[in-house]
């Protein structure tokens, strides 16, 4: 599961990099952006439906808090790379 999530994250960064280099008025940009948007929404929906409830049932608040902090910390560098 972790490897799949890393792969998705890598694909997201690649898509953002590709989008940055494209003409926003081009048809390819629109298609690439729509695919990226669909991937992000699918990922978020799956996390909300499966991963977060699983963590809530398996881990206490005290165990989950550092996980959340670590997740937030890793998102800041990823956003600046894109």
Residue pairs with C-beta under 8 A, 6 or more apart in sequence:
8 39
8 43
9 78
11 39
12 36
12 39
12 40
12 82
13 78
13 81
13 82
15 32
15 35
15 36
15 39
16 36
16 82
17 82
18 32
19 29
19 32
19 33
19 36
20 82
22 28
22 29
22 32
23 29
55 64
55 67
56 64
59 67
